[in-house]
């Protein structure tokens, strides 16, 4: 975790999967969906009245 611009943060994550587990494309898709949800949740919290 590092401080980012405008009071944000940058997070670096390493992900691994066991042999026979999901492939790289499925892992990327899961992480992309997770980040979309996180972005929405953070945005909702900062714009709530």
PDB file of N, CA, C and O in Angstrom:
ATOM      1  N   UNK A   1       0.853  -1.164   0.000  1.00  0.00           N
ATOM      2  CA  UNK A   1       0.000   0.000   0.000  1.00  0.00           C
ATOM      3  C   UNK A   1       0.896   1.223   0.000  1.00  0.00           C
ATOM      4  O   UNK A   1       1.818   1.332   0.808  1.00  0.00           O
ATOM      5  N   UNK A   2       0.616   2.151  -0.920  1.00  0.00           N
ATOM      6  CA  UNK A   2       1.343   3.417  -0.996  1.00  0.00           C
ATOM      7  C   UNK A   2       0.344   4.559  -1.132  1.00  0.00           C
ATOM      8  O   UNK A   2      -0.726   4.409  -1.723  1.00  0.00           O
ATOM      9  N   UNK A   3       0.723   5.705  -0.569  1.00  0.00           N
ATOM     10  CA  UNK A   3      -0.106   6.887  -0.760  1.00  0.00           C
ATOM     11  C   UNK A   3      -0.130   7.233  -2.238  1.00  0.00           C
ATOM     12  O   UNK A   3       0.886   7.144  -2.927  1.00  0.00           O
ATOM     13  N   UNK A   4      -1.299   7.628  -2.715  1.00  0.00           N
ATOM     14  CA  UNK A   4      -1.450   8.026  -4.103  1.00  0.00           C
ATOM     15  C   UNK A   4      -1.818   9.490  -4.197  1.00  0.00           C
ATOM     16  O   UNK A   4      -1.939  10.169  -3.177  1.00  0.00           O
ATOM     17  N   UNK A   5      -1.995   9.982  -5.410  1.00  0.00           N
ATOM     18  CA  UNK A   5      -2.347  11.386  -5.601  1.00  0.00           C
ATOM     19  C   UNK A   5      -3.724  11.715  -5.017  1.00  0.00           C
ATOM     20  O   UNK A   5      -4.597  10.852  -4.925  1.00  0.00           O
ATOM     21  N   UNK A   6      -3.893  12.941  -4.636  1.00  0.00           N
ATOM     22  CA  UNK A   6      -5.175  13.489  -4.150  1.00  0.00           C
ATOM     23  C   UNK A   6      -5.727  12.712  -2.962  1.00  0.00           C
ATOM     24  O   UNK A   6      -6.940  12.541  -2.839  1.00  0.00           O
ATOM     25  N   UNK A   7      -4.834  12.237  -2.079  1.00  0.00           N
ATOM     26  CA  UNK A   7      -5.290  11.544  -0.881  1.00  0.00           C
ATOM     27  C   UNK A   7      -5.714  10.107  -1.106  1.00  0.00           C
ATOM     28  O   UNK A   7      -6.274   9.479  -0.207  1.00  0.00           O
ATOM     29  N   UNK A   8      -5.455   9.577  -2.291  1.00  0.00           N
ATOM     30  CA  UNK A   8      -5.812   8.189  -2.588  1.00  0.00           C
ATOM     31  C   UNK A   8      -4.726   7.234  -2.152  1.00  0.00           C
ATOM     32  O   UNK A   8      -3.763   7.625  -1.493  1.00  0.00           O
ATOM     33  N   UNK A   9      -4.889   5.982  -2.525  1.00  0.00           N
ATOM     34  CA  UNK A   9      -3.911   4.950  -2.216  1.00  0.00           C
ATOM     35  C   UNK A   9      -3.705   4.062  -3.434  1.00  0.00           C
ATOM     36  O   UNK A   9      -4.606   3.893  -4.255  1.00  0.00           O
ATOM     37  N   UNK A  10      -2.522   3.506  -3.539  1.00  0.00           N
ATOM     38  CA  UNK A  10      -2.213   2.517  -4.573  1.00  0.00           C
ATOM     39  C   UNK A  10      -1.935   1.202  -3.864  1.00  0.00           C
ATOM     40  O   UNK A  10      -1.155   1.148  -2.913  1.00  0.00           O
ATOM     41  N   UNK A  11      -2.572   0.156  -4.329  1.00  0.00           N
ATOM     42  CA  UNK A  11      -2.429  -1.157  -3.724  1.00  0.00           C
ATOM     43  C   UNK A  11      -1.881  -2.115  -4.762  1.00  0.00           C
ATOM     44  O   UNK A  11      -2.367  -2.166  -5.892  1.00  0.00           O
ATOM     45  N   UNK A  12      -0.872  -2.870  -4.376  1.00  0.00           N
ATOM     46  CA  UNK A  12      -0.291  -3.870  -5.261  1.00  0.00           C
ATOM     47  C   UNK A  12      -0.634  -5.237  -4.687  1.00  0.00           C
ATOM     48  O   UNK A  12      -0.447  -5.484  -3.496  1.00  0.00           O
ATOM     49  N   UNK A  13      -1.142  -6.132  -5.549  1.00  0.00           N
ATOM     50  CA  UNK A  13      -1.590  -7.448  -5.111  1.00  0.00           C
ATOM     51  C   UNK A  13      -0.953  -8.511  -5.984  1.00  0.00           C
ATOM     52  O   UNK A  13      -0.867  -8.350  -7.201  1.00  0.00           O
ATOM     53  N   UNK A  14      -0.507  -9.597  -5.368  1.00  0.00           N
ATOM     54  CA  UNK A  14      -0.001 -10.760  -6.101  1.00  0.00           C
ATOM     55  C   UNK A  14      -1.010 -11.892  -5.917  1.00  0.00           C
ATOM     56  O   UNK A  14      -1.415 -12.195  -4.795  1.00  0.00           O
ATOM     57  N   UNK A  15      -1.410 -12.507  -7.016  1.00  0.00           N
ATOM     58  CA  UNK A  15      -2.420 -13.559  -6.978  1.00  0.00           C
ATOM     59  C   UNK A  15      -1.841 -14.817  -7.600  1.00  0.00           C
ATOM     60  O   UNK A  15      -1.178 -14.763  -8.636  1.00  0.00           O
ATOM     61  N   UNK A  16      -2.093 -15.933  -6.968  1.00  0.00           N
ATOM     62  CA  UNK A  16      -1.669 -17.223  -7.507  1.00  0.00           C
ATOM     63  C   UNK A  16      -2.840 -18.185  -7.479  1.00  0.00           C
ATOM     64  O   UNK A  16      -3.811 -17.975  -6.752  1.00  0.00           O
ATOM     65  N   UNK A  17      -2.748 -19.226  -8.263  1.00  0.00           N
ATOM     66  CA  UNK A  17      -3.793 -20.247  -8.290  1.00  0.00           C
ATOM     67  C   UNK A  17      -3.126 -21.615  -8.320  1.00  0.00           C
ATOM     68  O   UNK A  17      -2.059 -21.778  -8.912  1.00  0.00           O
ATOM     69  N   UNK A  18      -3.752 -22.590  -7.684  1.00  0.00           N
ATOM     70  CA  UNK A  18      -3.179 -23.929  -7.691  1.00  0.00           C
ATOM     71  C   UNK A  18      -3.257 -24.548  -9.087  1.00  0.00           C
ATOM     72  O   UNK A  18      -4.060 -24.125  -9.918  1.00  0.00           O
ATOM     73  N   UNK A  19      -2.435 -25.531  -9.327  1.00  0.00           N
ATOM     74  CA  UNK A  19      -2.525 -26.264 -10.594  1.00  0.00           C
ATOM     75  C   UNK A  19      -3.942 -26.777 -10.771  1.00  0.00           C
ATOM     76  O   UNK A  19      -4.544 -27.303  -9.834  1.00  0.00           O
ATOM     77  N   UNK A  20      -4.468 -26.623 -11.969  1.00  0.00           N
ATOM     78  CA  UNK A  20      -5.834 -27.044 -12.242  1.00  0.00           C
ATOM     79  C   UNK A  20      -6.873 -26.028 -11.821  1.00  0.00           C
ATOM     80  O   UNK A  20      -8.067 -26.243 -12.025  1.00  0.00           O
ATOM     81  N   UNK A  21      -6.437 -24.917 -11.232  1.00  0.00           N
ATOM     82  CA  UNK A  21      -7.358 -23.864 -10.813  1.00  0.00           C
ATOM     83  C   UNK A  21      -7.729 -22.989 -11.997  1.00  0.00           C
ATOM     84  O   UNK A  21      -7.427 -23.323 -13.143  1.00  0.00           O
ATOM     85  N   UNK A  22      -8.381 -21.875 -11.724  1.00  0.00           N
ATOM     86  CA  UNK A  22      -8.774 -20.983 -12.821  1.00  0.00           C
ATOM     87  C   UNK A  22      -7.548 -20.453 -13.556  1.00  0.00           C
ATOM     88  O   UNK A  22      -6.494 -20.231 -12.960  1.00  0.00           O
ATOM     89  N   UNK A  23      -7.707 -20.258 -14.846  1.00  0.00           N
ATOM     90  CA  UNK A  23      -6.613 -19.746 -15.661  1.00  0.00           C
ATOM     91  C   UNK A  23      -6.458 -18.245 -15.516  1.00  0.00           C
ATOM     92  O   UNK A  23      -7.283 -17.580 -14.889  1.00  0.00           O
ATOM     93  N   UNK A  24      -5.382 -17.713 -16.108  1.00  0.00           N
ATOM     94  CA  UNK A  24      -5.097 -16.275 -15.988  1.00  0.00           C
ATOM     95  C   UNK A  24      -6.230 -15.371 -16.464  1.00  0.00           C
ATOM     96  O   UNK A  24      -6.484 -14.332 -15.853  1.00  0.00           O
ATOM     97  N   UNK A  25      -6.913 -15.746 -17.542  1.00  0.00           N
ATOM     98  CA  UNK A  25      -7.998 -14.894 -18.054  1.00  0.00           C
ATOM     99  C   UNK A  25      -9.151 -14.822 -17.056  1.00  0.00           C
ATOM    100  O   UNK A  25      -9.721 -13.753 -16.837  1.00  0.00           O
ATOM    101  N   UNK A  26      -9.484 -15.936 -16.465  1.00  0.00           N
ATOM    102  CA  UNK A  26     -10.578 -15.940 -15.482  1.00  0.00           C
ATOM    103  C   UNK A  26     -10.189 -15.154 -14.230  1.00  0.00           C
ATOM    104  O   UNK A  26     -11.011 -14.441 -13.654  1.00  0.00           O
ATOM    105  N   UNK A  27      -8.947 -15.289 -13.821  1.00  0.00           N
ATOM    106  CA  UNK A  27      -8.472 -14.525 -12.661  1.00  0.00           C
ATOM    107  C   UNK A  27      -8.503 -13.033 -12.965  1.00  0.00           C
ATOM    108  O   UNK A  27      -8.935 -12.245 -12.124  1.00  0.00           O
ATOM    109  N   UNK A  28      -8.050 -12.629 -14.158  1.00  0.00           N
ATOM    110  CA  UNK A  28      -8.091 -11.205 -14.539  1.00  0.00           C
ATOM    111  C   UNK A  28      -9.528 -10.685 -14.545  1.00  0.00           C
ATOM    112  O   UNK A  28      -9.794  -9.582 -14.067  1.00  0.00           O
ATOM    113  N   UNK A  29     -10.450 -11.477 -15.085  1.00  0.00           N
ATOM    114  CA  UNK A  29     -11.857 -11.059 -15.143  1.00  0.00           C
ATOM    115  C   UNK A  29     -12.424 -10.885 -13.730  1.00  0.00           C
ATOM    116  O   UNK A  29     -13.140  -9.922 -13.458  1.00  0.00           O
ATOM    117  N   UNK A  30     -12.101 -11.817 -12.839  1.00  0.00           N
ATOM    118  CA  UNK A  30     -12.566 -11.729 -11.455  1.00  0.00           C
ATOM    119  C   UNK A  30     -12.009 -10.481 -10.777  1.00  0.00           C
ATOM    120  O   UNK A  30     -12.742  -9.758 -10.102  1.00  0.00           O
ATOM    121  N   UNK A  31     -10.713 -10.228 -10.957  1.00  0.00           N
ATOM    122  CA  UNK A  31     -10.102  -9.047 -10.341  1.00  0.00           C
ATOM    123  C   UNK A  31     -10.684  -7.760 -10.922  1.00  0.00           C
ATOM    124  O   UNK A  31     -10.909  -6.803 -10.181  1.00  0.00           O
ATOM    125  N   UNK A  32     -10.931  -7.718 -12.224  1.00  0.00           N
ATOM    126  CA  UNK A  32     -11.526  -6.524 -12.846  1.00  0.00           C
ATOM    127  C   UNK A  32     -12.914  -6.259 -12.276  1.00  0.00           C
ATOM    128  O   UNK A  32     -13.258  -5.114 -11.981  1.00  0.00           O
ATOM    129  N   UNK A  33     -13.717  -7.321 -12.119  1.00  0.00           N
ATOM    130  CA  UNK A  33     -15.053  -7.159 -11.544  1.00  0.00           C
ATOM    131  C   UNK A  33     -14.963  -6.689 -10.094  1.00  0.00           C
ATOM    132  O   UNK A  33     -15.726  -5.821  -9.671  1.00  0.00           O
ATOM    133  N   UNK A  34     -14.043  -7.253  -9.348  1.00  0.00           N
ATOM    134  CA  UNK A  34     -13.847  -6.855  -7.954  1.00  0.00           C
ATOM    135  C   UNK A  34     -13.481  -5.380  -7.858  1.00  0.00           C
ATOM    136  O   UNK A  34     -14.001  -4.668  -6.999  1.00  0.00           O
ATOM    137  N   UNK A  35     -12.590  -4.916  -8.732  1.00  0.00           N
ATOM    138  CA  UNK A  35     -12.178  -3.509  -8.709  1.00  0.00           C
ATOM    139  C   UNK A  35     -13.335  -2.590  -9.096  1.00  0.00           C
ATOM    140  O   UNK A  35     -13.456  -1.494  -8.549  1.00  0.00           O
ATOM    141  N   UNK A  36     -14.188  -3.016 -10.030  1.00  0.00           N
ATOM    142  CA  UNK A  36     -15.365  -2.203 -10.381  1.00  0.00           C
ATOM    143  C   UNK A  36     -16.289  -2.044  -9.174  1.00  0.00           C
ATOM    144  O   UNK A  36     -16.800  -0.954  -8.916  1.00  0.00           O
ATOM    145  N   UNK A  37     -16.498  -3.133  -8.439  1.00  0.00           N
ATOM    146  CA  UNK A  37     -17.340  -3.064  -7.243  1.00  0.00           C
ATOM    147  C   UNK A  37     -16.707  -2.165  -6.184  1.00  0.00           C
ATOM    148  O   UNK A  37     -17.393  -1.351  -5.566  1.00  0.00           O
ATOM    149  N   UNK A  38     -15.414  -2.312  -5.977  1.00  0.00           N
ATOM    150  CA  UNK A  38     -14.724  -1.477  -4.993  1.00  0.00           C
ATOM    151  C   UNK A  38     -14.801  -0.002  -5.379  1.00  0.00           C
ATOM    152  O   UNK A  38     -15.057   0.853  -4.531  1.00  0.00           O
ATOM    153  N   UNK A  39     -14.581   0.293  -6.661  1.00  0.00           N
ATOM    154  CA  UNK A  39     -14.649   1.683  -7.126  1.00  0.00           C
ATOM    155  C   UNK A  39     -16.046   2.257  -6.892  1.00  0.00           C
ATOM    156  O   UNK A  39     -16.186   3.398  -6.449  1.00  0.00           O
ATOM    157  N   UNK A  40     -17.067   1.472  -7.187  1.00  0.00           N
ATOM    158  CA  UNK A  40     -18.443   1.939  -6.978  1.00  0.00           C
ATOM    159  C   UNK A  40     -18.709   2.185  -5.494  1.00  0.00           C
ATOM    160  O   UNK A  40     -19.285   3.207  -5.123  1.00  0.00           O
ATOM    161  N   UNK A  41     -18.284   1.239  -4.643  1.00  0.00           N
ATOM    162  CA  UNK A  41     -18.534   1.385  -3.213  1.00  0.00           C
ATOM    163  C   UNK A  41     -17.811   2.610  -2.637  1.00  0.00           C
ATOM    164  O   UNK A  41     -18.382   3.348  -1.834  1.00  0.00           O
ATOM    165  N   UNK A  42     -16.577   2.820  -3.042  1.00  0.00           N
ATOM    166  CA  UNK A  42     -15.827   3.985  -2.565  1.00  0.00           C
ATOM    167  C   UNK A  42     -16.479   5.269  -3.061  1.00  0.00           C
ATOM    168  O   UNK A  42     -16.629   6.229  -2.306  1.00  0.00           O
ATOM    169  N   UNK A  43     -16.863   5.280  -4.330  1.00  0.00           N
ATOM    170  CA  UNK A  43     -17.520   6.462  -4.899  1.00  0.00           C
ATOM    171  C   UNK A  43     -18.811   6.769  -4.164  1.00  0.00           C
ATOM    172  O   UNK A  43     -19.094   7.926  -3.854  1.00  0.00           O
ATOM    173  N   UNK A  44     -19.598   5.732  -3.883  1.00  0.00           N
ATOM    174  CA  UNK A  44     -20.867   5.931  -3.158  1.00  0.00           C
ATOM    175  C   UNK A  44     -20.618   6.511  -1.774  1.00  0.00           C
ATOM    176  O   UNK A  44     -21.375   7.372  -1.325  1.00  0.00           O
ATOM    177  N   UNK A  45     -19.580   6.061  -1.092  1.00  0.00           N
ATOM    178  CA  UNK A  45     -19.296   6.550   0.252  1.00  0.00           C
ATOM    179  C   UNK A  45     -18.817   7.997   0.263  1.00  0.00           C
ATOM    180  O   UNK A  45     -19.075   8.725   1.222  1.00  0.00           O
ATOM    181  N   UNK A  46     -18.126   8.421  -0.788  1.00  0.00           N
ATOM    182  CA  UNK A  46     -17.631   9.791  -0.824  1.00  0.00           C
ATOM    183  C   UNK A  46     -18.646  10.782  -1.361  1.00  0.00           C
ATOM    184  O   UNK A  46     -18.469  11.990  -1.198  1.00  0.00           O
ATOM    185  N   UNK A  47     -19.708  10.300  -1.999  1.00  0.00           N
ATOM    186  CA  UNK A  47     -20.715  11.212  -2.534  1.00  0.00           C
ATOM    187  C   UNK A  47     -22.019  11.153  -1.746  1.00  0.00           C
ATOM    188  O   UNK A  47     -22.974  11.859  -2.073  1.00  0.00           O
ATOM    189  N   UNK A  48     -22.066  10.317  -0.711  1.00  0.00           N
ATOM    190  CA  UNK A  48     -23.306  10.208   0.089  1.00  0.00           C
ATOM    191  C   UNK A  48     -23.539  11.493   0.875  1.00  0.00           C
ATOM    192  O   UNK A  48     -22.596  12.129   1.348  1.00  0.00           O
ATOM    193  N   UNK A  49     -24.790  11.857   1.004  1.00  0.00           N
ATOM    194  CA  UNK A  49     -25.136  13.084   1.719  1.00  0.00           C
ATOM    195  C   UNK A  49     -25.499  12.801   3.077  1.00  0.00           C
ATOM    196  O   UNK A  49     -25.822  13.717   3.834  1.00  0.00           O
TER     197      UNK A  49
END
